[in-house]
Amino acid sequence: MTSPAKLTVALVQQSNTDNAQDNMAKSMSAIREAAQKGAKLVVLQELHRSLYFCQTENVDVFDLAETIPGPSSNALGELAKELGIVIVASLFEKRATGLYHNTAVVLEQDGSIAGKYRKMHIPDDPGFYEKFYFTPGDIGFEPIQTSVGKLGVLVCWDQWFPEAARLMAMAGAEILIYPTAIGWDPNDDIAEQTRQKDAWGISQRAHAVANGVPVISCNRVGHESDPSGQSDGIAFWGNSFIAGPQGELLAEANNTDEQILVVEIDQKRSENVRRIWPFLRDRRIDHYKDLTKIYRD
């Protein structure tokens, strides 16, 4: 399948409430707007149907999970078919009773499921208790072939791991995509908040550089309270962005507002960048065997 030389992509940065139906309606309305502006690929943020529920551990939250295919993927598939676009969505997947994943699903232009990716790296930090809810993915780092190109879809915490980006690129991914939900502890000072946000952007833009491919990173925005009251919640910092294959920012959202970013990316630039910076050519795989160890003791 030949990828288009020029591709208009979009991401949807939104705030959420505890009303899943309203959140979904907001996402779908934004997808329509992005398509009206010419987008052929639209990316939604991590767990866009709900609040970021991993601030606490609560078994009742498992009621939010759904199968894939299921109601949300079906609705998004119908929308993708109606608009003739590809959609990357992020869902709380119920695989079986007592078995759940944090899953990105890709809907093709004909409404079918092109593929899915189950989040591989699962964090467990104060306010981000994801190991309670999500089983680590078992599909691996496999790009998803679509009518708009081969998509290397990863999820949030994956964005800190260069190995994940590299493996996607080595399998032919033409774009790296990160649905994300990351924010600040409101009690952190401005200097610390700035360091965290900058590190987040630098890390992902470095994946673009190291692999010579564009990156789409879609974060949520707005403050979400801690249901337990044990903390001051999370201030999701937005700053969603689309970067080119040299890490250059093509578009960037702010840290306060719901926004839709729409940008045309030139896929030929990846070829040109890889010719002048041939990192894949010069990798010394004969000396990388220790990368499969946790640590070099």
N, C-alpha and C positions, 0 to 999 in steps of 0.2 A: 504494500500500500504506500503510495507516494504522498509525502507530507507537503502541505502548501508552503511555498517560499515565504509568503507573508501571512501572518496569522494575527487576528485581533483577539486579544484575551482580556478577561475582566476578573476582578475579585470583588467580593461583597464583604465589607467590614460593617458589622452591626452590633447593637446592644440587645440583650435578651431579658425576658421576664420569666415568671414561673408558669406562663401559659404557652404550652407547646404549640397549640393550634395557631395562636397569634404569631409566634416566632416563625413558624413554617410559612404562614401567609406573607410575612415580611420578606423572608428569603425569596419566595417565589415572585413577589412583586419586583424585587431588586433584580432578579434574573431577567425578567421581562424588560426592565429598563436597560440593562446591559445589552441585551440582544437588539433592542431598538437602536442602540448606539453602534451596532455593528459587530459585537462580540460573537465569536464562534466557539469560544471556550470560556466557561464561567466557573469560578472556584468559590466555594463557600467555606466559612471558618469551621474550626473543630466543634463538633457537638452543637450544631447550629439550631437544633430543635428545642433546646432546654437551657436553663442556667448551667453553669459549670458546677455540677453536683459533687465533685470530688473534694470539696472543702471539708466534708465530713464523711463518716462511714455509717451508712443507713441502709439496711436491707430493703426498705420500702422503695428505694430508688430503682431497684431492678425492674419495677413495673414500667419504667420508661423505655426499656429495651424492646426491640422489635426484630423480626426476622428480615433477612435479605435473600430473595425478594420479600417485600412487605409493603405496608401502606405508604411509607415515605418514599421508598425507592420507586414504587409504582407511580405515585403522583409526580415525582421528579422526572421519571421516564416519559410520562405523557407530555410534560411540559417541554422536555428536550425534543421530542418528536414534533410537537406543535411549532416550536421556534426554529427547528433545524439546527440545533447546537449540541455541543458536548458539555455536560455538567459534572463537576466533581463535588460530591456531597460527603458529609461526615456524620456517621450514625452510630448509635449505641446498639451493637448487634447482639441479638439473642440467638446463639448458635444451637443451644440445647438447654434443657432445664439445668440451671446452675452453671452454665458455661457461657460467658459473655466476652465480647471483644470491642475494642475501639476501632471502628472500621471505616475506611474511606471507600466509597463506591462511585464508579464512573458510569454515567449514563450516556449512551451513544445517540447520534442524531435520529436514529430510527426508533428510539425509546427503549432499546434493549440495554441490558447490563453488559458493558464492554469488559468489566473486570472489577475486582476489589482488592484492597490492601488492608491487612490487619496490622495495626500498630505493633511494632516489634520491641521498641524500648519503652518500658513502663516505669514512670517515676513513682517515688514514694517519699514525699517531703511534706513538711507542715503546709497545709492548705491544698496539697496536690496528692491526695491519697488514692492514686489510681490503681495500685496493686490490689486494693480491696475489691475493685469492680471489674478489672480487665485481665483476662488471660493473655499472655504475650502471643503475638501472631505466629502462625505456622506456615504461612504462604511463602515467606521469604521476601527478598528484595527483587521483585520481578516487575518490570515496566508493563504498562497496559497499552496495547495497540488500539488506536482509535482512528477515526477518519481525519482528525486534525494532527495526528502525529503519535509518537510513542511517548507516553507520559510516565515519568518516574514519580509516582505518588507516595509520599511519606506523611507522617503525622507528628506534629508538635515536638515532643521530646526527641524524636528521631533527628531533628534539625541540628542537634549539637554533635552528631556523630559523623565524621567524615567518611567512615567506612560505608555507611548506608548510602550516601550520595554517590560514592565511587562505584559501588556495586551496581547501582541503578544505571549509571553512565556506561559502565562496562558491558551492560546488557542492551545498550542502544537507546537509553532514554534521551529524548531530545529536549525535554523540559523537566525540571525538578519542581514539584508542587508540595507545599506544606500547609495544610489546614492546621490552625494553631489556636490555642487558648492560653495566653501567658500574660501575667500582670505583676504589679508591684504589691508588696505589703505597704499599706498606707502609712505605716509608722517609719518606714525607711526614709532617710533624708534625701534631698534632691540629688546630692552627689552620688549616692549609692544607686538611686533609681536610674540616673543617667548612665552609670557604668553598666548596669544590667541591660538596659535597652540597647546600648551601643554594642555590647558583646553579642547580643542576639542577632542584630543586623550584620555585624562583621562576620560572624560564624557562617551565616547562610550565604552571604555574598562571596565568601571565600569558596564555598562549594561551587558557585557559578564559575569562579576563576579557575579553580583546580580541575574542573571537568569541562570547561568551555561550553556551557549550556545556560540558557536563561533560568531564573528561579522566580517562582510565584509564591509569596508567603502571605497568607490571609489570617489575620488575628481578629479577635473580638475587641470591643471597646465598652467602657462604662464600668461603674462600681457594682459588685455583687456581694451582698452581705453573707457572712458566715451564719448558717442556720443554727449552729450550736451556741453562738454568741461568745465563743472562746477567743475569737480574734476580731479584727476590724474588717475582715473580708479581703477581697482582692480588687484592686483597681487595674482592670485590663487596659494595657497601654496602646492598643491599636497599632499605629505605625506600620500597617500592612504595606507591602511594597512589591514591585516587579522590577527585577534586575536583569541586565543583559549578560552575555557570556564572559565579559571582563569584569563583572561585578558592578557595572555602572547602573545607577538608579534611573529607571525609565519612568517610574511614577511612585509616589509615596503618600500615604494617608497621614493625617495628624493623629494625635493621641486622645482626642476628645469626642470626635463626631462620627456618626455613621456615614460611610462614604462608599461609592462605587468607583473603582479605578478601571479605566478602559485604555488599553495601549496596543498598538500594532508592533509586533516583534518580527524581526527579519531573521528567519531561520538560516539563511545563507551566511550570516555573520558567525555562527558557530563553526562552520567549516573554515572560514577565513581565520578565525581566532586559533583554532586547533592547528592550523598550518604554521602560524608564527610562534605559537607556544605549544609545542608538541609534547605535553606532559605524559600522555598515554604512551607515546613512543619510548620515552626515556625512563619509564618505571623499571626499577631493578627488582623484579619479582623473584629473582633467584636469591635475594637476601631479605625477603619479607616474611619468611615462614614464622617468625616469632610473633607476628601480628595475631596469630590464632591463640596466643597465650593471654591470660588475664594480666599477667605482669612478668617482667623479666627479672626473676629473683637471682 
